[in-house]
């Protein structure tokens, strides 16, 4: 379930389900951990997070950061960044008679 195009975010205050956010955070944390089944996977994940974030303990810091996210943080992010000014809309017009559709 997402936010419908054109819907304003002003009225979302207090409407983010704490339990759902917790479930999503758990999924993010444990899905990454479950993917670390081989030493290659561990090495690649550690190298990637250290390369992107900088310090050698970046993987642990990222996992910790996920646990700190609160529903209010998500709402603040959405209100700041998911605005009309930042929206890109693509419109595709397909002529089905030329596309070979039947």
ROKELUM-107035 format. One record per atom (N, C-alpha, C, CB): residue number from 1; residue in three letters; atom name; x, y, z. Coordinates in nm, 2 decimals, decimal comma, m for minus. Atoms other than C-alpha are relative to their C-alpha. Glycine has a CB too. Layout:
<atoms>
<atom NUM; 'ALA'; 'CA'; <X; Y; Z>>
...
</atoms>
This chain:
<atoms>
<atom 1; 'UNK'; 'N'; <0,08; m0,12; 0,00>>
<atom 1; 'UNK'; 'CA'; <0,00; 0,00; 0,00>>
<atom 1; 'UNK'; 'C'; <0,09; 0,12; 0,00>>
<atom 1; 'UNK'; 'CB'; <m0,10; 0,00; 0,12>>
<atom 2; 'UNK'; 'N'; <m0,08; m0,12; 0,01>>
<atom 2; 'UNK'; 'CA'; <0,15; 0,33; m0,10>>
<atom 2; 'UNK'; 'C'; <m0,09; 0,13; 0,00>>
<atom 2; 'UNK'; 'CB'; <0,08; 0,00; m0,13>>
<atom 3; 'UNK'; 'N'; <0,08; m0,12; 0,00>>
<atom 3; 'UNK'; 'CA'; <0,05; 0,69; m0,13>>
<atom 3; 'UNK'; 'C'; <m0,03; 0,03; m0,15>>
<atom 3; 'UNK'; 'CB'; <0,09; 0,12; 0,05>>
<atom 4; 'UNK'; 'N'; <0,05; m0,02; 0,13>>
<atom 4; 'UNK'; 'CA'; <m0,16; 0,76; m0,43>>
<atom 4; 'UNK'; 'C'; <0,06; 0,12; m0,07>>
<atom 4; 'UNK'; 'CB'; <m0,16; 0,01; m0,01>>
<atom 5; 'UNK'; 'N'; <m0,06; m0,12; 0,06>>
<atom 5; 'UNK'; 'CA'; <m0,02; 1,00; m0,69>>
<atom 5; 'UNK'; 'C'; <m0,09; 0,12; 0,02>>
<atom 5; 'UNK'; 'CB'; <0,01; m0,02; m0,15>>
<atom 6; 'UNK'; 'N'; <0,08; m0,12; m0,02>>
<atom 6; 'UNK'; 'CA'; <m0,13; 1,36; m0,62>>
<atom 6; 'UNK'; 'C'; <m0,05; 0,02; 0,14>>
<atom 6; 'UNK'; 'CB'; <m0,11; 0,00; m0,10>>
<atom 7; 'UNK'; 'N'; <0,05; m0,01; m0,14>>
<atom 7; 'UNK'; 'CA'; <m0,22; 1,29; m0,26>>
<atom 7; 'UNK'; 'C'; <0,10; 0,08; 0,08>>
<atom 7; 'UNK'; 'CB'; <m0,02; m0,14; 0,07>>
<atom 8; 'UNK'; 'N'; <m0,08; m0,08; m0,08>>
<atom 8; 'UNK'; 'CA'; <m0,09; 1,54; m0,02>>
<atom 8; 'UNK'; 'C'; <0,04; m0,07; 0,13>>
<atom 8; 'UNK'; 'CB'; <m0,07; 0,14; 0,04>>
<atom 9; 'UNK'; 'N'; <m0,05; 0,07; m0,12>>
<atom 9; 'UNK'; 'CA'; <0,12; 1,43; 0,28>>
<atom 9; 'UNK'; 'C'; <m0,03; 0,08; 0,13>>
<atom 9; 'UNK'; 'CB'; <0,15; m0,01; m0,01>>
<atom 10; 'UNK'; 'N'; <0,03; m0,08; m0,12>>
<atom 10; 'UNK'; 'CA'; <m0,01; 1,70; 0,52>>
<atom 10; 'UNK'; 'C'; <m0,08; m0,07; 0,10>>
<atom 10; 'UNK'; 'CB'; <m0,07; 0,13; m0,04>>
<atom 11; 'UNK'; 'N'; <0,09; 0,07; m0,09>>
<atom 11; 'UNK'; 'CA'; <m0,28; 1,48; 0,66>>
<atom 11; 'UNK'; 'C'; <0,05; m0,13; 0,05>>
<atom 11; 'UNK'; 'CB'; <m0,13; m0,02; m0,07>>
<atom 12; 'UNK'; 'N'; <m0,05; 0,13; m0,05>>
<atom 12; 'UNK'; 'CA'; <m0,06; 1,18; 0,74>>
<atom 12; 'UNK'; 'C'; <0,05; 0,00; 0,14>>
<atom 12; 'UNK'; 'CB'; <0,11; m0,04; m0,09>>
<atom 13; 'UNK'; 'N'; <m0,06; 0,00; m0,13>>
<atom 13; 'UNK'; 'CA'; <0,05; 1,29; 1,08>>
<atom 13; 'UNK'; 'C'; <m0,07; m0,10; 0,09>>
<atom 13; 'UNK'; 'CB'; <m0,02; 0,14; 0,06>>
<atom 14; 'UNK'; 'N'; <0,05; 0,10; m0,09>>
<atom 14; 'UNK'; 'CA'; <0,00; 1,01; 1,33>>
<atom 14; 'UNK'; 'C'; <m0,06; m0,12; m0,06>>
<atom 14; 'UNK'; 'CB'; <m0,10; 0,06; 0,09>>
<atom 15; 'UNK'; 'N'; <0,07; 0,11; 0,07>>
<atom 15; 'UNK'; 'CA'; <m0,12; 0,76; 1,07>>
<atom 15; 'UNK'; 'C'; <0,10; m0,10; m0,05>>
<atom 15; 'UNK'; 'CB'; <m0,08; 0,05; m0,12>>
<atom 16; 'UNK'; 'N'; <m0,10; 0,10; 0,03>>
<atom 16; 'UNK'; 'CA'; <0,20; 0,55; 1,04>>
<atom 16; 'UNK'; 'C'; <m0,01; m0,10; 0,11>>
<atom 16; 'UNK'; 'CB'; <0,14; 0,06; m0,02>>
<atom 17; 'UNK'; 'N'; <0,02; 0,11; m0,09>>
<atom 17; 'UNK'; 'CA'; <0,15; 0,21; 1,20>>
<atom 17; 'UNK'; 'C'; <0,14; m0,04; 0,06>>
<atom 17; 'UNK'; 'CB'; <m0,06; m0,12; m0,08>>
<atom 18; 'UNK'; 'N'; <m0,12; 0,03; m0,07>>
<atom 18; 'UNK'; 'CA'; <0,42; 0,16; 1,46>>
<atom 18; 'UNK'; 'C'; <0,04; m0,15; m0,02>>
<atom 18; 'UNK'; 'CB'; <m0,01; 0,03; 0,15>>
<atom 19; 'UNK'; 'N'; <m0,02; 0,14; 0,02>>
<atom 19; 'UNK'; 'CA'; <0,39; m0,22; 1,43>>
<atom 19; 'UNK'; 'C'; <0,06; m0,03; m0,14>>
<atom 19; 'UNK'; 'CB'; <m0,12; m0,08; 0,03>>
<atom 20; 'UNK'; 'N'; <m0,04; 0,02; 0,14>>
<atom 20; 'UNK'; 'CA'; <0,43; m0,21; 1,05>>
<atom 20; 'UNK'; 'C'; <0,15; 0,05; m0,02>>
<atom 20; 'UNK'; 'CB'; <m0,09; 0,06; m0,10>>
<atom 21; 'UNK'; 'N'; <m0,13; m0,06; 0,01>>
<atom 21; 'UNK'; 'CA'; <0,74; 0,01; 1,08>>
<atom 21; 'UNK'; 'C'; <0,10; m0,10; 0,07>>
<atom 21; 'UNK'; 'CB'; <0,01; 0,14; 0,06>>
<atom 22; 'UNK'; 'N'; <m0,08; 0,10; m0,07>>
<atom 22; 'UNK'; 'CA'; <0,88; m0,24; 1,33>>
<atom 22; 'UNK'; 'C'; <0,03; m0,12; m0,08>>
<atom 22; 'UNK'; 'CB'; <m0,06; m0,04; 0,14>>
<atom 23; 'UNK'; 'N'; <m0,01; 0,12; 0,09>>
<atom 23; 'UNK'; 'CA'; <0,81; m0,53; 1,10>>
<atom 23; 'UNK'; 'C'; <0,10; 0,02; m0,12>>
<atom 23; 'UNK'; 'CB'; <m0,14; m0,04; m0,05>>
<atom 24; 'UNK'; 'N'; <m0,08; m0,04; 0,12>>
<atom 24; 'UNK'; 'CA'; <0,98; m0,35; 0,81>>
<atom 24; 'UNK'; 'C'; <0,15; 0,01; 0,05>>
<atom 24; 'UNK'; 'CB'; <m0,04; 0,13; m0,06>>
<atom 25; 'UNK'; 'N'; <m0,14; m0,01; m0,06>>
<atom 25; 'UNK'; 'CA'; <1,29; m0,27; 1,03>>
<atom 25; 'UNK'; 'C'; <0,05; m0,14; 0,02>>
<atom 25; 'UNK'; 'CB'; <0,00; 0,08; 0,13>>
<atom 26; 'UNK'; 'N'; <m0,05; 0,14; m0,03>>
<atom 26; 'UNK'; 'CA'; <1,31; m0,64; 1,14>>
<atom 26; 'UNK'; 'C'; <0,03; m0,07; m0,13>>
<atom 26; 'UNK'; 'CB'; <m0,11; m0,08; 0,07>>
<atom 27; 'UNK'; 'N'; <m0,02; 0,06; 0,13>>
<atom 27; 'UNK'; 'CA'; <1,28; m0,75; 0,78>>
<atom 27; 'UNK'; 'C'; <0,13; 0,05; m0,06>>
<atom 27; 'UNK'; 'CB'; <m0,11; 0,03; m0,10>>
<atom 28; 'UNK'; 'N'; <m0,12; m0,05; 0,05>>
<atom 28; 'UNK'; 'CA'; <1,56; m0,52; 0,67>>
<atom 28; 'UNK'; 'C'; <0,12; m0,05; 0,07>>
<atom 28; 'UNK'; 'CB'; <0,00; 0,16; 0,01>>
<atom 29; 'UNK'; 'N'; <m0,11; 0,04; m0,08>>
<atom 29; 'UNK'; 'CA'; <1,79; m0,62; 0,95>>
<atom 29; 'UNK'; 'C'; <0,03; m0,15; m0,02>>
<atom 29; 'UNK'; 'CB'; <m0,02; 0,02; 0,14>>
<atom 30; 'UNK'; 'N'; <m0,02; 0,15; 0,01>>
<atom 30; 'UNK'; 'CA'; <1,73; m1,00; 0,93>>
<atom 30; 'UNK'; 'C'; <0,02; m0,05; m0,14>>
<atom 30; 'UNK'; 'CB'; <m0,11; m0,07; 0,07>>
<atom 31; 'UNK'; 'N'; <m0,02; 0,05; 0,14>>
<atom 31; 'UNK'; 'CA'; <1,71; m1,03; 0,55>>
<atom 31; 'UNK'; 'C'; <0,15; 0,02; m0,04>>
<atom 31; 'UNK'; 'CB'; <m0,09; 0,08; m0,09>>
<atom 32; 'UNK'; 'N'; <m0,14; m0,01; 0,03>>
<atom 32; 'UNK'; 'CA'; <2,06; m0,89; 0,53>>
<atom 32; 'UNK'; 'C'; <0,08; m0,10; 0,07>>
<atom 32; 'UNK'; 'CB'; <0,05; 0,14; 0,05>>
<atom 33; 'UNK'; 'N'; <m0,08; 0,10; m0,08>>
<atom 33; 'UNK'; 'CA'; <2,19; m1,12; 0,80>>
<atom 33; 'UNK'; 'C'; <m0,02; m0,14; m0,06>>
<atom 33; 'UNK'; 'CB'; <m0,05; 0,00; 0,15>>
<atom 34; 'UNK'; 'N'; <0,03; 0,13; 0,06>>
<atom 34; 'UNK'; 'CA'; <2,02; m1,42; 0,63>>
<atom 34; 'UNK'; 'C'; <0,07; m0,02; m0,13>>
<atom 34; 'UNK'; 'CB'; <m0,15; m0,02; m0,02>>
<atom 35; 'UNK'; 'N'; <m0,07; 0,01; 0,13>>
<atom 35; 'UNK'; 'CA'; <2,20; m1,34; 0,31>>
<atom 35; 'UNK'; 'C'; <0,15; m0,02; 0,02>>
<atom 35; 'UNK'; 'CB'; <m0,02; 0,13; m0,08>>
<atom 36; 'UNK'; 'N'; <m0,14; 0,02; m0,03>>
<atom 36; 'UNK'; 'CA'; <2,54; m1,38; 0,48>>
<atom 36; 'UNK'; 'C'; <0,03; m0,14; 0,03>>
<atom 36; 'UNK'; 'CB'; <0,04; 0,09; 0,12>>
<atom 37; 'UNK'; 'N'; <m0,01; 0,14; m0,03>>
<atom 37; 'UNK'; 'CA'; <2,56; m1,75; 0,44>>
<atom 37; 'UNK'; 'C'; <0,14; m0,05; m0,04>>
<atom 37; 'UNK'; 'CB'; <m0,10; m0,08; m0,08>>
<atom 38; 'UNK'; 'N'; <m0,14; 0,04; 0,04>>
<atom 38; 'UNK'; 'CA'; <2,91; m1,77; 0,28>>
<atom 38; 'UNK'; 'C'; <0,10; 0,11; 0,03>>
<atom 38; 'UNK'; 'CB'; <0,00; m0,03; m0,16>>
<atom 39; 'UNK'; 'N'; <m0,11; m0,10; m0,03>>
<atom 39; 'UNK'; 'CA'; <3,24; m1,60; 0,35>>
<atom 39; 'UNK'; 'C'; <0,01; 0,10; m0,11>>
<atom 39; 'UNK'; 'CB'; <0,13; m0,07; 0,02>>
<atom 40; 'UNK'; 'N'; <0,01; m0,10; 0,11>>
<atom 40; 'UNK'; 'CA'; <3,21; m1,44; 0,00>>
<atom 40; 'UNK'; 'C'; <m0,10; 0,10; 0,03>>
<atom 40; 'UNK'; 'CB'; <m0,02; m0,07; m0,13>>
<atom 41; 'UNK'; 'N'; <0,11; m0,09; m0,02>>
<atom 41; 'UNK'; 'CA'; <2,88; m1,29; 0,09>>
<atom 41; 'UNK'; 'C'; <0,03; 0,10; 0,11>>
<atom 41; 'UNK'; 'CB'; <m0,13; m0,07; 0,03>>
<atom 42; 'UNK'; 'N'; <m0,04; m0,08; m0,11>>
<atom 42; 'UNK'; 'CA'; <3,01; m1,16; 0,42>>
<atom 42; 'UNK'; 'C'; <0,10; 0,10; m0,04>>
<atom 42; 'UNK'; 'CB'; <0,06; m0,09; 0,12>>
<atom 43; 'UNK'; 'N'; <m0,10; m0,09; 0,05>>
<atom 43; 'UNK'; 'CA'; <3,32; m1,01; 0,26>>
<atom 43; 'UNK'; 'C'; <m0,05; 0,11; m0,09>>
<atom 43; 'UNK'; 'CB'; <0,11; m0,08; m0,07>>
<atom 44; 'UNK'; 'N'; <0,05; m0,10; 0,09>>
<atom 44; 'UNK'; 'CA'; <3,13; m0,84; m0,02>>
<atom 44; 'UNK'; 'C'; <m0,09; 0,10; 0,07>>
<atom 44; 'UNK'; 'CB'; <m0,09; m0,07; m0,11>>
<atom 45; 'UNK'; 'N'; <0,09; m0,09; m0,08>>
<atom 45; 'UNK'; 'CA'; <2,87; m0,70; 0,23>>
<atom 45; 'UNK'; 'C'; <0,09; 0,10; 0,08>>
<atom 45; 'UNK'; 'CB'; <m0,09; m0,08; 0,08>>
<atom 46; 'UNK'; 'N'; <m0,08; m0,08; m0,08>>
<atom 46; 'UNK'; 'CA'; <3,14; m0,57; 0,46>>
<atom 46; 'UNK'; 'C'; <0,08; 0,10; m0,09>>
<atom 46; 'UNK'; 'CB'; <0,10; m0,08; 0,08>>
<atom 47; 'UNK'; 'N'; <m0,08; m0,09; 0,09>>
<atom 47; 'UNK'; 'CA'; <3,35; m0,42; 0,17>>
<atom 47; 'UNK'; 'C'; <m0,09; 0,10; m0,06>>
<atom 47; 'UNK'; 'CB'; <0,06; m0,09; m0,11>>
<atom 48; 'UNK'; 'N'; <0,10; m0,10; 0,06>>
<atom 48; 'UNK'; 'CA'; <3,04; m0,26; 0,02>>
<atom 48; 'UNK'; 'C'; <m0,04; 0,11; 0,10>>
<atom 48; 'UNK'; 'CB'; <m0,12; m0,07; m0,05>>
<atom 49; 'UNK'; 'N'; <0,04; m0,10; m0,10>>
<atom 49; 'UNK'; 'CA'; <2,92; m0,09; 0,34>>
<atom 49; 'UNK'; 'C'; <0,12; 0,08; 0,04>>
<atom 49; 'UNK'; 'CB'; <m0,07; m0,07; 0,12>>
<atom 50; 'UNK'; 'N'; <m0,12; m0,08; m0,04>>
<atom 50; 'UNK'; 'CA'; <3,27; 0,01; 0,44>>
<atom 50; 'UNK'; 'C'; <0,04; 0,10; m0,12>>
<atom 50; 'UNK'; 'CB'; <0,12; m0,09; 0,03>>
<atom 51; 'UNK'; 'N'; <m0,03; m0,09; 0,11>>
<atom 51; 'UNK'; 'CA'; <3,33; 0,15; 0,09>>
<atom 51; 'UNK'; 'C'; <m0,10; 0,12; m0,02>>
<atom 51; 'UNK'; 'CB'; <0,00; m0,08; m0,13>>
<atom 52; 'UNK'; 'N'; <0,10; m0,11; 0,02>>
<atom 52; 'UNK'; 'CA'; <3,01; 0,35; 0,08>>
<atom 52; 'UNK'; 'C'; <0,00; 0,09; 0,12>>
<atom 52; 'UNK'; 'CB'; <m0,14; m0,06; m0,02>>
<atom 53; 'UNK'; 'N'; <0,01; m0,09; m0,12>>
<atom 53; 'UNK'; 'CA'; <2,99; 0,47; 0,44>>
<atom 53; 'UNK'; 'C'; <0,13; 0,04; 0,07>>
<atom 53; 'UNK'; 'CB'; <m0,08; m0,08; 0,11>>
<atom 54; 'UNK'; 'N'; <m0,13; m0,04; m0,05>>
<atom 54; 'UNK'; 'CA'; <3,36; 0,48; 0,52>>
<atom 54; 'UNK'; 'C'; <0,07; m0,09; 0,11>>
<atom 54; 'UNK'; 'CB'; <m0,01; 0,13; 0,06>>
<atom 55; 'UNK'; 'N'; <m0,07; 0,07; m0,10>>
<atom 55; 'UNK'; 'CA'; <3,45; 0,32; 0,85>>
<atom 55; 'UNK'; 'C'; <m0,01; m0,16; m0,01>>
<atom 55; 'UNK'; 'CB'; <m0,05; 0,04; 0,14>>
<atom 56; 'UNK'; 'N'; <0,01; 0,15; 0,01>>
<atom 56; 'UNK'; 'CA'; <3,53; m0,06; 0,88>>
<atom 56; 'UNK'; 'C'; <m0,12; m0,06; 0,07>>
<atom 56; 'UNK'; 'CB'; <0,13; m0,05; 0,05>>
<atom 57; 'UNK'; 'N'; <0,12; 0,06; m0,07>>
<atom 57; 'UNK'; 'CA'; <3,24; m0,11; 1,12>>
<atom 57; 'UNK'; 'C'; <m0,13; 0,05; m0,06>>
<atom 57; 'UNK'; 'CB'; <0,01; 0,03; 0,15>>
<atom 58; 'UNK'; 'N'; <0,12; m0,07; 0,06>>
<atom 58; 'UNK'; 'CA'; <2,99; 0,05; 0,87>>
<atom 58; 'UNK'; 'C'; <m0,12; m0,10; 0,00>>
<atom 58; 'UNK'; 'CB'; <0,04; 0,04; m0,14>>
<atom 59; 'UNK'; 'N'; <0,11; 0,09; 0,01>>
<atom 59; 'UNK'; 'CA'; <2,79; m0,27; 0,84>>
<atom 59; 'UNK'; 'C'; <m0,08; 0,00; 0,13>>
<atom 59; 'UNK'; 'CB'; <0,05; m0,15; m0,03>>
<atom 60; 'UNK'; 'N'; <0,06; 0,00; m0,14>>
<atom 60; 'UNK'; 'CA'; <2,72; m0,28; 1,22>>
<atom 60; 'UNK'; 'C'; <m0,07; 0,13; 0,02>>
<atom 60; 'UNK'; 'CB'; <0,11; m0,02; 0,11>>
<atom 61; 'UNK'; 'N'; <0,06; m0,14; m0,02>>
<atom 61; 'UNK'; 'CA'; <2,65; 0,10; 1,22>>
<atom 61; 'UNK'; 'C'; <m0,13; 0,01; m0,08>>
<atom 61; 'UNK'; 'CB'; <0,10; 0,11; m0,04>>
<atom 62; 'UNK'; 'N'; <0,12; 0,00; 0,08>>
<atom 62; 'UNK'; 'CA'; <2,40; 0,05; 0,94>>
<atom 62; 'UNK'; 'C'; <m0,11; m0,08; 0,06>>
<atom 62; 'UNK'; 'CB'; <0,03; m0,05; m0,15>>
<atom 63; 'UNK'; 'N'; <0,10; 0,09; m0,07>>
<atom 63; 'UNK'; 'CA'; <2,22; m0,23; 1,12>>
<atom 63; 'UNK'; 'C'; <m0,05; 0,07; 0,12>>
<atom 63; 'UNK'; 'CB'; <0,07; m0,13; 0,04>>
<atom 64; 'UNK'; 'N'; <0,05; m0,07; m0,12>>
<atom 64; 'UNK'; 'CA'; <2,21; m0,02; 1,43>>
<atom 64; 'UNK'; 'C'; <m0,09; 0,12; m0,04>>
<atom 64; 'UNK'; 'CB'; <0,13; 0,05; 0,08>>
<atom 65; 'UNK'; 'N'; <0,08; m0,11; 0,05>>
<atom 65; 'UNK'; 'CA'; <2,08; 0,28; 1,24>>
<atom 65; 'UNK'; 'C'; <m0,14; m0,04; m0,04>>
<atom 65; 'UNK'; 'CB'; <0,07; 0,07; m0,12>>
<atom 66; 'UNK'; 'N'; <0,13; 0,05; 0,03>>
<atom 66; 'UNK'; 'CA'; <1,79; 0,08; 1,11>>
<atom 66; 'UNK'; 'C'; <m0,09; m0,01; 0,12>>
<atom 66; 'UNK'; 'CB'; <0,01; m0,13; m0,08>>
<atom 67; 'UNK'; 'N'; <0,08; 0,02; m0,12>>
<atom 67; 'UNK'; 'CA'; <1,68; 0,00; 1,46>>
<atom 67; 'UNK'; 'C'; <m0,04; 0,14; 0,06>>
<atom 67; 'UNK'; 'CB'; <0,08; m0,08; 0,11>>
<atom 68; 'UNK'; 'N'; <0,03; m0,13; m0,06>>
<atom 68; 'UNK'; 'CA'; <1,68; 0,37; 1,55>>
<atom 68; 'UNK'; 'C'; <m0,11; 0,08; m0,07>>
<atom 68; 'UNK'; 'CB'; <0,12; 0,09; 0,00>>
<atom 69; 'UNK'; 'N'; <0,10; m0,07; 0,08>>
<atom 69; 'UNK'; 'CA'; <1,43; 0,48; 1,28>>
<atom 69; 'UNK'; 'C'; <m0,14; m0,02; 0,06>>
<atom 69; 'UNK'; 'CB'; <m0,01; m0,06; m0,15>>
<atom 70; 'UNK'; 'N'; <0,13; 0,00; m0,07>>
<atom 70; 'UNK'; 'CA'; <1,09; 0,58; 1,42>>
<atom 70; 'UNK'; 'C'; <m0,10; 0,05; m0,11>>
<atom 70; 'UNK'; 'CB'; <0,00; 0,10; 0,12>>
<atom 71; 'UNK'; 'N'; <0,10; m0,05; 0,09>>
<atom 71; 'UNK'; 'CA'; <0,76; 0,64; 1,24>>
<atom 71; 'UNK'; 'C'; <0,00; 0,15; m0,03>>
<atom 71; 'UNK'; 'CB'; <m0,14; m0,04; 0,05>>
<atom 72; 'UNK'; 'N'; <m0,01; m0,14; 0,02>>
<atom 72; 'UNK'; 'CA'; <0,80; 1,01; 1,30>>
<atom 72; 'UNK'; 'C'; <0,11; 0,04; m0,10>>
<atom 72; 'UNK'; 'CB'; <0,01; 0,07; 0,13>>
<atom 73; 'UNK'; 'N'; <m0,11; m0,02; 0,10>>
<atom 73; 'UNK'; 'CA'; <1,13; 1,00; 1,11>>
<atom 73; 'UNK'; 'C'; <m0,04; m0,02; m0,14>>
<atom 73; 'UNK'; 'CB'; <0,12; m0,09; 0,04>>
<atom 74; 'UNK'; 'N'; <0,05; 0,02; 0,14>>
<atom 74; 'UNK'; 'CA'; <0,96; 0,85; 0,81>>
<atom 74; 'UNK'; 'C'; <m0,09; 0,11; m0,05>>
<atom 74; 'UNK'; 'CB'; <m0,07; m0,14; 0,00>>
<atom 75; 'UNK'; 'N'; <0,09; m0,11; 0,04>>
<atom 75; 'UNK'; 'CA'; <0,69; 1,11; 0,81>>
<atom 75; 'UNK'; 'C'; <0,07; 0,13; m0,03>>
<atom 75; 'UNK'; 'CB'; <m0,10; 0,02; 0,12>>
<atom 76; 'UNK'; 'N'; <m0,08; m0,12; 0,03>>
<atom 76; 'UNK'; 'CA'; <0,94; 1,39; 0,84>>
<atom 76; 'UNK'; 'C'; <0,08; m0,01; m0,13>>
<atom 76; 'UNK'; 'CB'; <0,10; 0,03; 0,12>>
<atom 77; 'UNK'; 'N'; <m0,07; 0,02; 0,13>>
<atom 77; 'UNK'; 'CA'; <1,14; 1,25; 0,55>>
<atom 77; 'UNK'; 'C'; <m0,09; 0,01; m0,11>>
<atom 77; 'UNK'; 'CB'; <0,07; m0,14; 0,00>>
<atom 78; 'UNK'; 'N'; <0,10; m0,01; 0,11>>
<atom 78; 'UNK'; 'CA'; <0,83; 1,21; 0,34>>
<atom 78; 'UNK'; 'C'; <m0,04; 0,14; m0,02>>
<atom 78; 'UNK'; 'CB'; <m0,12; m0,09; 0,03>>
<atom 79; 'UNK'; 'N'; <0,04; m0,14; 0,01>>
<atom 79; 'UNK'; 'CA'; <0,72; 1,57; 0,41>>
<atom 79; 'UNK'; 'C'; <0,10; 0,09; m0,06>>
<atom 79; 'UNK'; 'CB'; <m0,05; 0,05; 0,13>>
<atom 80; 'UNK'; 'N'; <m0,11; m0,09; 0,05>>
<atom 80; 'UNK'; 'CA'; <1,06; 1,71; 0,33>>
<atom 80; 'UNK'; 'C'; <0,04; m0,04; m0,14>>
<atom 80; 'UNK'; 'CB'; <0,12; m0,02; 0,09>>
<atom 81; 'UNK'; 'N'; <m0,06; 0,04; 0,12>>
<atom 81; 'UNK'; 'CA'; <1,16; 1,50; 0,03>>
<atom 81; 'UNK'; 'C'; <m0,10; m0,04; m0,11>>
<atom 81; 'UNK'; 'CB'; <0,10; m0,11; 0,02>>
<atom 82; 'UNK'; 'N'; <0,10; 0,05; 0,09>>
<atom 82; 'UNK'; 'CA'; <0,84; 1,35; m0,13>>
<atom 82; 'UNK'; 'C'; <m0,10; 0,12; m0,03>>
<atom 82; 'UNK'; 'CB'; <m0,07; m0,12; 0,05>>
<atom 83; 'UNK'; 'N'; <0,08; m0,12; 0,03>>
<atom 83; 'UNK'; 'CA'; <0,71; 1,69; m0,25>>
<atom 83; 'UNK'; 'C'; <m0,02; 0,01; m0,15>>
<atom 83; 'UNK'; 'CB'; <0,07; 0,13; 0,05>>
<atom 84; 'UNK'; 'N'; <0,03; m0,03; 0,14>>
<atom 84; 'UNK'; 'CA'; <0,56; 1,81; m0,58>>
<atom 84; 'UNK'; 'C'; <0,13; 0,05; m0,07>>
<atom 84; 'UNK'; 'CB'; <m0,11; 0,10; m0,01>>
<atom 85; 'UNK'; 'N'; <m0,12; m0,06; 0,06>>
<atom 85; 'UNK'; 'CA'; <0,89; 2,00; m0,65>>
<atom 85; 'UNK'; 'C'; <0,10; m0,11; m0,03>>
<atom 85; 'UNK'; 'CB'; <0,06; 0,10; 0,10>>
<atom 86; 'UNK'; 'N'; <m0,10; 0,10; 0,03>>
<atom 86; 'UNK'; 'CA'; <1,09; 1,68; m0,63>>
<atom 86; 'UNK'; 'C'; <m0,06; m0,12; m0,08>>
<atom 86; 'UNK'; 'CB'; <0,05; m0,06; 0,13>>
<atom 87; 'UNK'; 'N'; <0,06; 0,11; 0,08>>
<atom 87; 'UNK'; 'CA'; <0,85; 1,46; m0,83>>
<atom 87; 'UNK'; 'C'; <0,03; 0,00; m0,14>>
<atom 87; 'UNK'; 'CB'; <m0,16; 0,01; 0,02>>
<atom 88; 'UNK'; 'N'; <m0,02; 0,02; 0,14>>
<atom 88; 'UNK'; 'CA'; <0,93; 1,33; m1,17>>
<atom 88; 'UNK'; 'C'; <m0,11; m0,09; m0,05>>
<atom 88; 'UNK'; 'CB'; <0,14; m0,06; m0,03>>
<atom 89; 'UNK'; 'N'; <0,11; 0,08; 0,05>>
<atom 89; 'UNK'; 'CA'; <0,64; 1,21; m1,37>>
<atom 89; 'UNK'; 'C'; <0,03; m0,04; m0,15>>
<atom 89; 'UNK'; 'CB'; <m0,14; 0,08; 0,00>>
<atom 90; 'UNK'; 'N'; <m0,02; 0,05; 0,13>>
<atom 90; 'UNK'; 'CA'; <0,68; 1,00; m1,68>>
<atom 90; 'UNK'; 'C'; <m0,14; m0,04; m0,06>>
<atom 90; 'UNK'; 'CB'; <0,10; m0,12; m0,01>>
<atom 91; 'UNK'; 'N'; <0,12; 0,04; 0,07>>
<atom 91; 'UNK'; 'CA'; <0,40; 0,96; m1,93>>
<atom 91; 'UNK'; 'C'; <0,03; m0,07; m0,13>>
<atom 91; 'UNK'; 'CB'; <m0,09; 0,13; m0,03>>
<atom 92; 'UNK'; 'N'; <m0,03; 0,08; 0,12>>
<atom 92; 'UNK'; 'CA'; <0,42; 0,69; m2,19>>
<atom 92; 'UNK'; 'C'; <m0,13; m0,01; m0,08>>
<atom 92; 'UNK'; 'CB'; <0,05; m0,14; 0,04>>
<atom 93; 'UNK'; 'N'; <0,11; 0,02; 0,09>>
<atom 93; 'UNK'; 'CA'; <0,19; 0,70; m2,49>>
<atom 93; 'UNK'; 'C'; <0,04; m0,11; m0,10>>
<atom 93; 'UNK'; 'CB'; <m0,03; 0,14; m0,07>>
<atom 94; 'UNK'; 'N'; <m0,03; 0,12; 0,08>>
<atom 94; 'UNK'; 'CA'; <0,19; 0,37; m2,67>>
<atom 94; 'UNK'; 'C'; <m0,11; m0,01; m0,10>>
<atom 94; 'UNK'; 'CB'; <0,02; m0,13; 0,08>>
<atom 95; 'UNK'; 'N'; <0,10; 0,03; 0,10>>
<atom 95; 'UNK'; 'CA'; <0,01; 0,33; m3,00>>
<atom 95; 'UNK'; 'C'; <0,00; m0,15; m0,02>>
<atom 95; 'UNK'; 'CB'; <0,04; 0,08; m0,14>>
<atom 96; 'UNK'; 'N'; <0,00; 0,15; 0,00>>
<atom 96; 'UNK'; 'CA'; <m0,09; m0,04; m2,97>>
<atom 96; 'UNK'; 'C'; <m0,01; m0,05; m0,14>>
<atom 96; 'UNK'; 'CB'; <m0,12; m0,05; 0,08>>
<atom 97; 'UNK'; 'N'; <0,01; 0,05; 0,14>>
<atom 97; 'UNK'; 'CA'; <m0,17; m0,06; m3,34>>
<atom 97; 'UNK'; 'C'; <0,14; m0,01; m0,07>>
<atom 97; 'UNK'; 'CB'; <m0,09; 0,10; m0,08>>
<atom 98; 'UNK'; 'N'; <m0,14; 0,00; 0,06>>
<atom 98; 'UNK'; 'CA'; <0,20; 0,00; m3,42>>
<atom 98; 'UNK'; 'C'; <0,09; m0,10; 0,09>>
<atom 98; 'UNK'; 'CB'; <0,06; 0,14; 0,00>>
<atom 99; 'UNK'; 'N'; <m0,09; 0,08; m0,08>>
<atom 99; 'UNK'; 'CA'; <0,33; m0,21; m3,13>>
<atom 99; 'UNK'; 'C'; <m0,02; m0,15; m0,02>>
<atom 99; 'UNK'; 'CB'; <m0,03; 0,03; 0,15>>
<atom 100; 'UNK'; 'N'; <0,03; 0,14; 0,03>>
<atom 100; 'UNK'; 'CA'; <0,19; m0,54; m3,27>>
<atom 100; 'UNK'; 'C'; <m0,09; m0,07; 0,10>>
<atom 100; 'UNK'; 'CB'; <0,13; m0,07; 0,00>>
<atom 101; 'UNK'; 'N'; <0,09; 0,06; m0,10>>
<atom 101; 'UNK'; 'CA'; <m0,05; m0,59; m2,98>>
<atom 101; 'UNK'; 'C'; <m0,13; m0,04; m0,07>>
<atom 101; 'UNK'; 'CB'; <m0,04; 0,10; 0,12>>
<atom 102; 'UNK'; 'N'; <0,13; 0,04; 0,06>>
<atom 102; 'UNK'; 'CA'; <m0,37; m0,78; m3,05>>
<atom 102; 'UNK'; 'C'; <m0,11; 0,01; 0,09>>
<atom 102; 'UNK'; 'CB'; <0,02; m0,15; m0,05>>
</atoms>
